[in-house]
Amino acid sequence: MARLSRWVGRHVPTRESVEANRYLRPVAHRILAPALWRFTRRSVPRGVALGLFTGVLFPFAHMPLAAVTALPVRANVPVAVGTTLLHNPITTVPLFWAAYQLGHWVLRFDRSVPGAPIASNVKANVGLLHWLVSQGGPSTIVGLVLIAAILSVLGYFLTGLAWRIRIGRKWRKRAARKGPKQAI
């Protein structure tokens, strides 16, 4: 544990190093705004929703994108960046498979459409590129958008609920410590 904390201490940038970075200097006052780094009941669920959305929808550079988009929506930056880790090398294949299956189901590529059925057209042109452009790509994109939207809404509400439960427990503990009120 001590080794991990030393590694984090060496590699995580400090506020001063972010302010001193010449590339971030023009926007440092926005990035380092204290409201974006505080854990509040409004900023944390926003950060979770934003991180889940960008983590699922954008497979590359999702962390910087989450940090940049956290600024205008006033979401917690560390939470937004941290929740993008849902999309990692271990979860990429199951996520894309689920997105393809969901998109395939939503778009109903196996059903007949007025005119010629899509499935018969795909079978006629068996090439992988044709399948990717006509069926695989659209299904995966639609599925990713749906999964990103559903996960971000669920993340927002579940984080808000967890926050309320946590605060309720704190209030009950505080009330139990003070004991019953005495009449004057």
N, C-alpha and C positions, 0 to 999 in steps of 0.2 A: 504494500500500500504506500509506503514511504517512497519507493522507487517511482511509482506512478505519479505521486504528487510532485516530485522533483522534475519529472519529465514534463508534466503539464506546466509547472512554473517556468521552465526554460522555453517552452514552445508557444504558449498562449501569449499573444501580444498584450501589452499593458496600454492603459489609456494614453500615457505619454508617448509610447512608440507609435500609436495610431495618429496622434496629433503631429508627431514629427515626420511622418511619412510624407514625402513630397507629392506622391500621387493622390493621396487622400486629403491633403491639406485644404483644397478648395471646398470639400464637402464634409470636413471633419466636424464642423459645428453641428451639422445635421445628424451625422452618424453617432456622435457622442452625446446627443441629447439625453439627459438622465431619464426622461420618461420612457425612452425606448429600451432601457436596460432594467427598469424596475419590474418586479413581479407583482402585478395587480390583478384584480378579478376580471378586468376587461382586456388587458394587454396579453395575458397568457393564453386565453382561448383563441384570440385572434392569431397569435403566433403559431399555435398548434394547427389551426385551420389553414393558415398560409403555408406553413411548412409541409403539411400533408399534400396540399394541392400542388405546390411546385415540385415536391419530391416525386410525386407520381407522374405528373404531366411532362416534366422536363428531365430526361435521363442524364443529361450532361450539364454541368455548371448550375445545378439546382441550389447549392448553398449560397453562392454569390447572388443569384437571382432572388432567393428568399430574403436575404439581408437587404437588398436594394428595395424590394417591394414592401418590406416591413416599414419603411420610412413613411410613405404617404398614408398607410392605413393605421399607423401608430400601434403596431404589434410589437411584442417583445422580441427583440432581435435574437438573443441566444436560444430562445425556445423555437423560433421559426427555423433557424439554421439547424438546430438539433433534431427537430422532427423530420427534416428532409432525409435523415438517415434510414427512414423506412425503405427507401429505394437504395439498395446496396447490391453488391454482386450476388449475394445469396438469395435475395428476394426478387431479382430482376426476371428470371425465367418464369417463376410461378405468377408474377404480376402480369407479365406480357401474355402468358397463356390464358389467365383469367380474363384479361382485357379482350383478347381475341374471341374467347367463347361468349362473353357478354355482348360484344359488338356483333358477333355472328347471329346471336339470338335476337338482338334488337333489330338488326337489319333484315333478318329472315332470308338469307341468301339461298337456302335450300328450297324455298317455296316457289311455286310458279307465280309469275307476274303476268299481267296482261301482255300478250304477245308471246315471245319465246321465253321459256324459263331460263333463269340465269345459270343454274347448275349445268344445263345442257350446253350453254355457250362456253363455260369454263372447261368442260370436258372436251369440247371440240379443239380448243387451243390449250394444250396441256402444259405449255411452258411455265416455268417457275415465275418468270418476270410477269407474265400475263396474269397468273393467279395472284401475285403480290399486289399488282396495281388494281385489279378488278375486285378482289375479294379480301385478301389478307390485310392489306394496308388500311382500307376503310374500316374494316371490322375492328382492328386493333386500335385505331385512332378514336373511334366512337366509344369503345370499351374503356380506354384510358381516361377520356373526358368524363364518362359516367362514374368510374371508380374514384377519380380525383374529387369530383363534386360530392359524391356520397361520403367518402372518407373525411373530407374537410368539414362537412356539416355535422357528421357524427362526432368528429374530434372536438369541434367547437362546443357542442352541447354536453358531451361527456366530461370535458374539462371544466366547463362551468358547473356541472353537477358535482364533480369531485371537489371543486373549490368550495362550494356551498357546504358540503358535508364536512370538509376539513375545518372550516370556520365555525360551523355549528358545534363540532366536538370541542374546539378551543373555548367557545363561550360556555358550554356545559361544564368543562373542567374548571374554568375560572369561577363559575357560580358555585360549584361544589366546594372549592377551596375557601371561598369567603364564608360559606355556611349560611344558615337561615338568617334572614334579616330580623333584627331585634326591634321591637316596638318602642317608641319613645314616650 
